Amino acid sequence: MKVEIKNKNVLFLFILLLVSLLYNYHEIILKGPWFPHMWRATDCLSIAVNYYKEGLNFFEPEVHWTGPNGNGKTISEFPIIYYTVAKLWTLFGKQYFIYRGLNILLVFSGLFSLYKISYRILKDNFWAIFIPIFLFSSPALVFYTNNFLPNAPAFGLSLTGILCYFLFNDTGKKKWIWIAVACFTIAGLLKITSLIIVVAFFSFQLLQTITDFRKSGFQITKQLSKFVPYILIGTIIFVWVKYTDHYNSTNNRIFLQDLFPIWDLNQEERNEIWKSLYFTLLPSFFNKKALAVIGILLLINVIFLVKKGSNYLLIIFISFIGATLYILLWFKAFDVHDYYLINLLILIPLILLGFLSEFKNRFTVVFKSKLLKLIAFAGVVTLIYLTSMMNRLKYDVNDPILKYDIALSEAEKELYAYKQYKYRNTTEALESITPYLRSLGINREDLVISIPDNSINISLVLMDQKGFTDYGYVPTKGKPKERIEEFKSIGAKYLIVNDIDEIGHQEFKPYLQNKIGEYKNVSIFKL
């Protein structure tokens, strides 16, 4: 029996690895930060690099971008990944594959956990493999798993936490509930939206407790003990949020940590975000046709619940309500930030598991039929193909595999072709400029002004150089002289320009007189 289980596990991992190769993970894992959302990726990378280079205290992270106080002290999510990567770099050297690999490991652990959960519920290896592989056809999940952002790892940890929660319920062993608490807590500290499933479990437990109370009275010790894990998770996250608020208030507040509710926007703004959400973010979240099928299965689950289905179906609908509230509370973020949607992916395996579990009990012959499985197989293979083409396009429009594409639009190809062309002719030189800067006597801590760069950290991280970009300092926006003079007053010594054609304003001219170096398309001036 153990050999059979082991073989099933190996089969799933082999399929997961094969799909990853189709997504070009083996080449991408070696790459630095990339589009889309290179801005946020370099923010994450910046924190890890500063931990690595400066040996910072865990609770005092910094970025390369310098605030008004002359330092980059700021904080967002719990920096456990950044700190761990820094320590691994200390042992093995600064390699992008270590960072990307750690995030991949966390997500793959979650997908493997989902496979184990699915098999425990369905007792069918095909469907147990189908569910996590189907989930892993999400373009957003595929792109951000092999990346630097914490959203996908948080999602992976939440899936691992669910398996441990199941193991606790099945075996009664307390070690599993505490491992589950650890997974959920870290996931929530990374991204609080990863706790949608925890809130659903808590709500379900509360409903069960109320039902038990009506039947047999309230046994305070027994009932309250069930809520200790939730209280612990909530308390730790609350303390962390208060700490981050204090740290940023006394240093630099550059990361989004507030709610962005739909009711704070006017009708025109709402309409624009709805359009972006439907036409741009939703295809990145999941294939629209596949989502339509998931929507139908959700409605069927409603029917199953009404027709004396399992009480566990309630978890699906509680999670759906939680996801809806999340969209309403952070609606403003859905203009371009597709990674905000990643933790909503939890609805997909929940809906599939609920449907297949009830389907198995009610229509066993159809559940086991080869025809249904063949249709499902064809569907997931199609989704993997589409996601593979899109993931490869994002990194290289000249990828030879793209010659087999029959689905990408010309508009998508032109968009990424332009982005990659622009990057090669402006920003790419910054990836290798660091030794040249040091040869000019520019040290890592010497503050520079790096332009043009509207992001917080992209150019600074690529150069591994502290300083300023076009980001921030709102009162001086559009006023080059005032900005440069303000940066000089904080300590800026050099001006680094990666696209001299973009610096056409007359006010820049006095600062372009003392040129001390040139590296490819990058010009360096001493202030």
Secondary structure, 3 states (H helix, E strand, C coil): CHHHHHHHHHHHHHHHHHHHHHCCHHHHCCCCCCCCCHHHHHHHHHHHHHHHHHCCCCCCCECCECCCCCCCECCCCCCHHHHHHHHHHHHHCCCHHHHHHHHHHHHHHHHHHHHHHHHHHHCCHHHHHHHHHHHCCCHHHHHHHCCCCCHHHHHHHHHHHHHHHHHHHHHCCHHHHHHHHHHHHHHHHHCHHHHHHHHHHHHHHHHHHHHHHHHHCCCHHHHHHCCHHHHHHHHHHHHHHHHHHHHHHHCCCCCCCCCCCHHHCCHHHHHHHHHHHHHHHHHHHCCHHHHHHHHHHHHHHHHHHHCCCCCCHHHHHHHHHHHHHHHHHCHHHHHCCHHHHHHHHHHHHHHHHHHHHHHHHHCHHHHHCHHHHHHHHHHHHHHHHHHHHHHHHHHCCCCHHHHHCCCCCHHHHHHHHHHHHHHHHCCHHHHHCHHHHHHCCCCCCCCEEEECCCCCCHHHHHHCCCEECCCCCHHHCCCHHHHHHHHHHHCCCEEEECCHHHCCCHHHHHHHCCEEEEECCEEEEEC
